[in-house]
Amino acid sequence: MIRVLLVDDHPVVRSGYHRLLEQAGDIRVVAEATNADAGYEAFLTHMHACALDVSITDLSMPGAGGLELMRKMLTRHPQAKVLVFSMYDSPQLVRRALDGGAYGFVSKNAAPDNLVAAVHALHNGQRYVSEDLSPDLLKSRLCRLDDEVQRLASLSQREFEIFRLLAQGSSAADCARALNLSPKTVANNQTLIKEKLDVTTSAALVHLALRNSIIAPHAP
């Protein structure tokens, strides 16, 4: 039996994925979480008990997102198999997730059976991207990117997570609380992020995030 942790902030959506996975017959969802903090606690609990094979996480959630959750998971257990499952599936985000240690990426726009296939692949030690994404994403790292995307790629995982939260409208204080950082650390990172991205205003930062599908147009 393949034991799975499922992290997604939408209860109805999460319930549907739970049923989909368990209908496969050899997959059991052993824990669910609605945000990154709860997801990390569930991850620690089940990894400690050797009762977890694959962790599935969305990218965009209130507070810390899926990339930050994955970073914490892999810092604690480098061999953990993390599958990102998100509606935000731009090449930049897919590459960032894979470069950050994800074993696979499934777009929520893909056929549902892609999620089941991905869980089976990861359990067998194979990497996976859904059939609607380019398989070259598994082979290539950040290459031949335009200047803007290269600047995005220069951000560290922590800087990128702060950038995502700021672009969604979070204040520096909100970021500090979500990521368990000091306000001074967030402020210093915010300055560095703007320098790396070559933007001078918060509006420009938001527009850059929108152009690269880091956030949705309706995000607050």
N, C-alpha and C positions, 0 to 999 in steps of 0.2 A: 504493500500500500504506500502510495506517494503522499507524504504529509505536507500540507500547504498552509502558509499564512497569507491572508488576504487583507490588504490595507487600501481602503477607499472611503472617502468621506460621504458618499451618497448611499444611504441605507437600502433603497430600492434597487439601485444598480448592483450593489454588493451582494444582495440577496439573489439576484439573477445569476451573477457569476458563480456564486456558491453552488446553486443548483446545477448549472452547466458543468462545472468541474466534477461534481460528485456523480453525475449521470454517466461519466466515463467508466465508472465501476472500480477503477484502481486508484482513484484520487480521493483523499479525504481532507477537507478544510478543517484543520485542528484549532485555528484561531482566526478572529477577525478584529480589525481595529479601524477607527474612524479618522485617525490623524497620525502624524509621524511619531509623536511622543508615546502614544498608546501602542503603536506598531512596534516601536523599539523595545518597550517593556515586554510585549508578547514574544518578540523575537528572542530576547534574552532568556525568558522563561522556558521556551520550548527548545532552544538550542542547548541550554544547560541540561535538559532532560533527554537530549539526543532524539527529540521527537519532531524534527522539522527538516524537510528536504528542499523545499523551494519557497521563497518569499516573493509574493507578487505585490507591487506597489504602484499606485497612481503617481503622477508627477505633481499636479497642482492640487494642494490641499490647504485648508486654513493653517496659518502658522508655518512651521518648517515644512518644506515640500519633500517629494520623493527622492530627489538627489541628495538632500541632507540626510534623510533617513538611510539611504543606501550607504553613504559615506560612514555613518556611525556603525551600521551593521558590519561593513567590511573592515573597519578599524578593529572591531572586537573579534570578528571571525573572518579572516581573509579568504577562507575557502567557501564562504556562504554563496549560495546560488540565488541571485536576485533577478527577477523578471520585471521589467518596467512595462506597464499596461496603461496607455494614455491616449487621449484624443489629440494631444499636442505632439505631432509626429513629423515636424520639420527635420530635414537632414541634420541641421545644427544640433537639435535636441537629441536626436537619436545617437549621433556620434558622441555627444557629451555623455550620455548615459552609458554607452558602451565603453568609452574611454575611462569613465569613472568606475568601471568594474562590473556593470550589469552583464549577465550572461545572455540576455536576450531582450528584445523590445517587440511588443505587439501593439499595433495601433487599434484603438477602439473602433476605427472605421473598417477594420478587417472582418472577414467572416468569423462567427463565433468559434468555429472549430479550430481556429488558429491558436486560441488560448490553450486549449487542451493539448494540441500538438506541441506547443512551446513548453508546457510543463513536462511532458514526456521527454522532449529533447534535453532539457536542462537536467532532469533526473538521470539521464544517460550520459551526462558530461558533455553534451553538444551545445553549441551556441545557436541562437535562433532569432530571426527577424520575420515578422509576418509577411505573407505573400504579396501584400500591397506595397511593401517597401523594397527598395533596391537591395539585392543580396550583396552588392559591392560595399554596403555599409559595414558588413562584417569584416571585410578585407582591408578597407582603406581607413586610415586615420585622417586627421584634418589635413587635407591637401588640396591644392589648387582652389583655395577659397578666396573670395573677394576680400578687399581690405576690411570691410566692416565685420565680416564673419571671422576674419583672423583676429581682430581686436577682441571679439567675444571669446574666442578660443583662448586668449591670453589670460583670462580670468581664472583664478583658482576655483575649486569647487565651493569653498566658503564664500568667496567674492561673488560668484555667480548666484548663489542662493540669496545673498543680500540684495544683489541687483534685481532678481526676480521679485522679491518682496517689495522693494522700493518702487519698481515699475507697476506693481499692482495697487500702489497707493498707501502702503504701510509707512509709518513714520520710522525714524531711526530708533525711537524708544520701542515701537512695536517689534522691530527686527531684533533688538537686544533681548526682549522677553522671549520671542519665539525661538531664538537660537542659543539662549542661555549665554549671552555675551554681555560685556559691559557696554554702556552707551558710548564710552570713549573709543572702544575697539570698533564699534559699528561706524562711528563718525570718521575714524581714520580710514576704514575700509571704503566708506562712501566716497571720500576724496580720491583715493587711489583708483576706485572703479571709474570715476568720471575721467580721470587722467588717461587710464588705459583705453577707455571707449571713445575718448576725444569728444566728450560732450561737456557743456558748461551749465546746463539747466536741467531741472527735473523733468520738464516737458520733453526735452530732447532725448532724455534717457527713456521715457515712456514710449516715444515714437520709434526709437531704435528697437525696443523690445517688441512692439507691434509689427514692425517690418519683418522681423525674423521669427515671428510666430512663437515668441517666448511667452506671451500672454495673449488672452483673447480680447477682441475689441470691446467686449462688454465688461471686462474685468474692472473692479473698482479701483 
